Amino acid sequence: MIGTRLKKVILVAPDIFPEQLIANYNSVRHVNSISHIFPAIFELTPDLVVFDFDFMGKDMEKTLRRIKANKFYDKIKIFCYKSDPHTKVDGLLKVLGVDHFIYKEDLVKAPKGKSVLNTMNTIIDASIIKMVASVSN
């Protein structure tokens, strides 16, 4: 795990959460179209990309392969938000380069169990967690 907070983040998810959640954050960029992922990565050079697995669908594998094949994207950490764990799919995504999975149940349990929340806070800012949680609703 990373000890420092990540400064530049791209959130790839649909437009189902209010834009004002990310309006105050200069370091978070919301991408709501799969075709805009790589231009956003090139422009921002993020430290972290959070993908919504349900939103990405069949394009997830192709996108991960493209990210891991290009040396320009070497330093980018990849998180994947999923509604439910699935052993085979999670294993494939891990091999393709996903560094960490965020499950819907983890976000629901986060207020009760501080260990999950503390782990996530050391990796990414709490504002990202709030946005990902609102995407699941």
Backbone bond lengths (Angstrom), bond angles and torsions (degrees), N, CA, C in turn:
res aa  C-N    CA-C-N  psi(-1)  N-CA   C-N-CA  omega(-1)  CA-C   N-CA-C  phi
1 M - - - 1.448 - - 1.520 109.86 -
2 I 1.290 114.59 158.22 1.451 121.24 -176.93 1.522 109.52 -93.50
3 G 1.320 116.59 137.34 1.456 120.72 -178.90 1.518 113.64 -84.59
4 T 1.327 117.43 -23.60 1.465 120.43 -178.43 1.508 110.72 -101.69
5 R 1.309 115.34 158.54 1.461 120.09 178.03 1.524 109.19 -79.85
6 L 1.301 115.01 146.41 1.456 120.34 179.32 1.521 109.12 -83.14
7 K 1.315 115.97 139.24 1.458 120.16 -172.64 1.525 113.56 -91.30
8 K 1.329 117.94 -42.66 1.461 120.86 -177.33 1.529 109.47 -115.35
9 V 1.326 115.69 126.44 1.461 121.41 -174.46 1.524 109.46 -131.66
10 I 1.328 115.37 139.18 1.463 121.56 171.94 1.521 107.34 -114.74
11 L 1.323 116.49 128.05 1.456 123.28 177.41 1.520 107.92 -107.52
12 V 1.333 117.03 116.39 1.457 122.44 178.95 1.518 107.51 -102.26
13 A 1.340 115.45 103.46 1.462 121.56 -175.46 1.523 109.02 -158.17
14 P 1.335 117.25 163.11 1.473 119.75 178.53 1.528 111.69 -71.84
15 D 1.320 114.95 172.32 1.471 122.00 -178.64 1.514 112.14 -85.93
16 I 1.320 118.25 53.39 1.462 118.33 -178.74 1.515 112.26 -106.47
17 F 1.316 117.28 7.12 1.452 119.38 174.01 1.519 108.58 -122.20
18 P 1.315 117.60 153.64 1.465 120.83 -175.34 1.526 112.34 -64.67
19 E 1.318 116.11 140.78 1.455 122.03 179.10 1.520 112.39 -64.07
20 Q 1.325 118.70 -27.37 1.462 120.23 -177.70 1.526 112.32 -65.53
21 L 1.328 118.30 -16.39 1.460 119.70 177.76 1.523 111.96 -66.45
22 I 1.325 117.13 -32.46 1.460 119.13 179.72 1.522 112.58 -105.50
23 A 1.326 117.93 2.35 1.465 120.95 -177.39 1.522 112.42 -64.29
24 N 1.329 118.73 -33.94 1.458 121.99 -176.96 1.525 114.02 -85.68
25 Y 1.302 117.51 -4.11 1.455 120.97 -176.08 1.522 110.24 -110.19
26 N 1.322 115.50 118.09 1.455 120.45 178.76 1.522 111.78 -79.20
27 S 1.305 116.84 -22.72 1.452 120.54 -174.31 1.526 113.87 -89.77
28 V 1.320 118.86 -4.49 1.463 122.17 -179.51 1.519 109.11 -109.86
29 R 1.310 114.89 130.10 1.459 119.20 177.15 1.519 108.25 -123.07
30 H 1.307 115.62 127.11 1.462 121.68 -179.99 1.522 108.94 -94.76
31 V 1.322 116.33 128.02 1.460 122.54 176.73 1.517 106.75 -117.01
32 N 1.326 116.28 120.97 1.462 119.84 -177.56 1.520 113.25 -111.35
33 S 1.321 116.87 13.14 1.454 121.22 177.06 1.528 108.70 -136.30
34 I 1.309 116.27 133.19 1.458 120.75 -178.26 1.528 111.38 -62.42
35 S 1.316 117.36 -32.51 1.463 120.67 -179.25 1.530 112.95 -71.46
36 H 1.329 118.13 -12.54 1.465 121.64 -179.26 1.532 113.46 -100.83
37 I 1.324 117.66 5.22 1.465 120.70 -177.17 1.524 111.09 -64.98
38 F 1.318 116.85 -53.34 1.460 119.68 -174.19 1.522 113.52 -71.86
39 P 1.332 120.10 -36.64 1.476 117.29 171.95 1.529 112.39 -61.33
40 A 1.339 117.43 -36.69 1.462 120.72 178.56 1.527 110.92 -67.66
41 I 1.326 116.89 -40.36 1.462 120.59 178.24 1.522 110.09 -64.35
42 F 1.311 116.93 -43.31 1.459 120.32 -179.66 1.527 111.41 -64.70
43 E 1.312 116.29 -39.75 1.461 120.98 -178.04 1.524 112.49 -72.31
44 L 1.322 117.85 -44.17 1.461 121.86 -173.23 1.524 113.64 -91.15
45 T 1.327 117.42 -25.94 1.476 123.31 -169.84 1.534 110.64 44.32
46 P 1.335 116.12 70.50 1.476 120.87 -173.52 1.524 112.93 -75.06
47 D 1.320 114.58 161.68 1.457 121.53 171.75 1.521 110.37 -86.97
48 L 1.341 116.10 -26.51 1.457 122.12 -174.83 1.525 110.47 -144.16
49 V 1.334 115.64 139.43 1.465 121.68 171.22 1.522 106.80 -122.89
50 V 1.334 115.83 126.53 1.467 121.73 177.90 1.522 107.32 -107.67
51 F 1.334 116.38 117.89 1.458 122.14 179.40 1.522 110.15 -102.23
52 D 1.317 117.02 136.97 1.453 122.91 170.67 1.527 106.08 -88.91
53 F 1.328 117.37 111.14 1.463 122.03 -174.67 1.521 111.99 -59.83
54 D 1.329 117.77 -41.57 1.462 120.66 -179.19 1.523 111.07 -65.36
55 F 1.303 117.61 -35.32 1.459 122.32 179.14 1.536 110.61 -71.98
56 M 1.316 117.25 -41.79 1.462 121.54 -176.62 1.526 112.01 -71.23
57 G 1.313 117.69 -38.05 1.458 121.45 178.86 1.517 113.32 57.62
58 K 1.310 115.83 -131.05 1.469 120.53 -176.10 1.525 112.70 -71.75
59 D 1.317 118.90 -14.08 1.466 121.69 179.01 1.525 112.82 -80.83
60 M 1.308 117.82 -7.97 1.465 121.69 -177.65 1.521 111.30 -61.83
61 E 1.324 117.43 -48.46 1.457 121.30 -178.13 1.528 111.09 -62.93
62 K 1.302 116.64 -45.60 1.471 121.00 -179.64 1.532 110.88 -62.25
63 T 1.314 116.99 -41.68 1.462 121.61 -179.64 1.526 110.87 -65.91
64 L 1.325 117.35 -44.89 1.462 120.76 179.30 1.521 111.64 -63.08
65 R 1.320 116.69 -41.66 1.470 119.99 177.86 1.526 111.04 -61.60
66 R 1.320 116.71 -40.71 1.465 120.69 179.80 1.533 111.09 -66.81
67 I 1.309 117.00 -39.73 1.465 120.43 179.07 1.525 110.64 -65.42
68 K 1.307 117.90 -45.91 1.459 121.21 -176.65 1.530 112.95 -74.71
69 A 1.320 118.73 -20.48 1.459 121.54 179.67 1.526 112.59 -80.82
70 N 1.316 118.15 -18.99 1.459 122.45 -175.27 1.523 110.27 -101.31
71 K 1.318 117.86 125.48 1.467 123.04 -179.77 1.529 112.10 -64.65
72 F 1.333 118.80 -24.54 1.459 123.10 179.14 1.526 110.92 -62.04
73 Y 1.327 116.71 -29.34 1.463 122.04 -176.23 1.523 113.34 -97.65
74 D 1.327 119.14 12.69 1.466 122.94 -174.84 1.523 115.03 -56.44
75 K 1.299 118.47 -40.81 1.459 122.51 -172.71 1.533 113.76 -83.47
76 I 1.308 117.74 -4.92 1.462 121.60 -176.34 1.530 110.57 -77.48
77 K 1.323 115.89 128.24 1.461 121.93 172.11 1.522 107.69 -86.53
78 I 1.324 116.41 142.76 1.458 121.19 -177.61 1.523 109.08 -121.15
79 F 1.335 114.87 123.72 1.456 121.95 174.37 1.519 107.64 -112.82
80 C 1.319 115.41 148.76 1.462 120.55 179.77 1.530 108.70 -127.27
81 Y 1.323 115.91 123.15 1.458 121.48 175.79 1.523 108.11 -92.37
82 K 1.328 116.56 124.27 1.464 121.88 179.27 1.519 108.94 -130.91
83 S 1.339 115.11 150.11 1.460 118.56 177.81 1.525 111.76 -75.39
84 D 1.326 117.79 -36.48 1.462 121.13 -178.93 1.528 110.38 -139.82
85 P 1.337 117.76 146.53 1.460 119.82 174.59 1.525 111.05 -72.36
86 H 1.323 116.04 145.87 1.458 122.39 176.55 1.522 106.59 -144.44
87 T 1.321 117.78 117.61 1.450 122.79 -170.25 1.526 112.98 -57.49
88 K 1.313 118.50 -50.11 1.466 121.09 -176.98 1.525 111.83 -67.34
89 V 1.318 116.94 -47.17 1.459 121.15 -178.61 1.527 110.29 -65.40
90 D 1.327 117.27 -43.91 1.463 121.17 179.78 1.526 110.87 -63.04
91 G 1.315 116.52 -39.21 1.466 120.73 177.83 1.524 111.54 -62.59
92 L 1.329 116.61 -44.30 1.461 120.64 178.39 1.527 110.96 -63.23
93 L 1.329 116.76 -45.05 1.460 120.33 -179.72 1.537 111.07 -64.46
94 K 1.311 117.13 -36.12 1.468 121.03 178.24 1.527 109.95 -64.04
95 V 1.332 116.73 -42.52 1.457 121.01 178.01 1.530 110.86 -65.45
96 L 1.320 116.62 -34.48 1.467 120.95 -179.20 1.527 112.74 -78.27
97 G 1.331 118.14 -6.60 1.451 119.03 172.57 1.510 117.77 123.48
98 V 1.327 119.49 5.19 1.466 120.45 177.51 1.523 108.29 -72.36
99 D 1.326 115.95 125.70 1.458 121.12 -178.04 1.524 112.99 -84.43
100 H 1.332 116.49 -32.69 1.458 119.45 -176.14 1.530 109.65 -153.65
101 F 1.330 116.17 143.59 1.459 121.79 176.72 1.523 109.61 -106.50
102 I 1.319 115.71 140.34 1.458 122.49 174.22 1.524 105.56 -118.07
103 Y 1.329 116.33 118.12 1.449 120.38 -179.30 1.522 109.79 -102.46
104 K 1.319 114.91 153.44 1.465 120.86 -179.81 1.522 110.56 -58.11
105 E 1.311 117.12 -40.78 1.469 120.97 -179.50 1.528 111.66 -65.25
106 D 1.332 118.41 -31.15 1.465 121.21 176.59 1.525 111.12 -66.26
107 L 1.311 116.41 -37.31 1.458 120.07 179.69 1.523 111.36 -71.90
108 V 1.325 116.70 -31.38 1.464 120.60 177.54 1.521 109.77 -73.13
109 K 1.335 117.62 -38.90 1.454 121.95 -179.75 1.524 112.53 -77.21
110 A 1.302 119.01 -17.97 1.467 122.62 -173.11 1.528 114.08 -52.84
111 P 1.350 120.89 -42.77 1.458 118.20 178.81 1.530 113.27 -65.88
112 K 1.341 117.39 -29.29 1.455 120.53 -178.63 1.523 111.34 -80.71
113 G 1.316 116.90 -47.06 1.456 121.00 -178.52 1.510 110.74 -103.76
114 K 1.297 116.78 112.38 1.453 120.88 -174.99 1.523 112.74 -73.00
115 S 1.315 119.28 -18.95 1.456 120.22 -177.76 1.518 111.86 -65.53
116 V 1.314 117.88 -40.94 1.467 121.12 177.59 1.513 109.84 -65.23
117 L 1.324 116.67 -44.65 1.453 120.81 -179.88 1.521 111.21 -64.25
118 N 1.314 118.06 -42.45 1.461 120.88 179.01 1.517 111.69 -64.88
119 T 1.320 117.22 -38.94 1.455 121.01 176.76 1.513 111.07 -62.73
120 M 1.322 116.13 -45.74 1.457 119.88 -179.66 1.520 111.36 -66.55
121 N 1.322 118.13 -37.11 1.465 121.02 179.73 1.514 111.88 -65.49
122 T 1.311 118.07 -30.74 1.458 119.27 177.84 1.516 111.72 -74.12
123 I 1.313 117.17 -19.20 1.457 120.41 -178.53 1.517 111.34 -95.57
124 I 1.293 116.61 -50.61 1.463 120.62 -178.42 1.509 110.31 -133.73
125 D 1.296 116.22 161.97 1.455 122.13 -178.90 1.526 110.45 -67.28
126 A 1.306 117.07 149.99 1.465 122.08 -179.05 1.521 111.57 -61.60
127 S 1.307 117.07 -24.94 1.464 119.51 179.11 1.520 111.93 -64.22
128 I 1.320 117.26 -35.07 1.459 121.06 177.78 1.518 110.06 -66.00
129 I 1.317 117.73 -40.36 1.448 121.30 179.06 1.515 110.29 -61.41
130 K 1.327 116.70 -42.37 1.452 120.28 178.55 1.524 111.52 -61.98
131 M 1.330 117.09 -40.79 1.465 119.94 179.60 1.517 111.21 -67.08
132 V 1.334 117.57 -43.20 1.454 120.84 179.87 1.521 109.91 -65.14
133 A 1.322 117.50 -37.99 1.468 120.94 177.92 1.508 110.46 -64.92
134 S 1.324 117.49 -39.10 1.448 119.29 179.85 1.524 111.42 -71.93
135 V 1.340 118.39 -25.23 1.463 121.30 175.60 1.509 109.76 -66.54
136 S 1.337 117.11 -34.61 1.462 120.26 -177.96 1.522 112.77 -73.05
137 N 1.307 117.49 -19.25 1.475 120.91 -178.14 1.484 111.80 -83.62
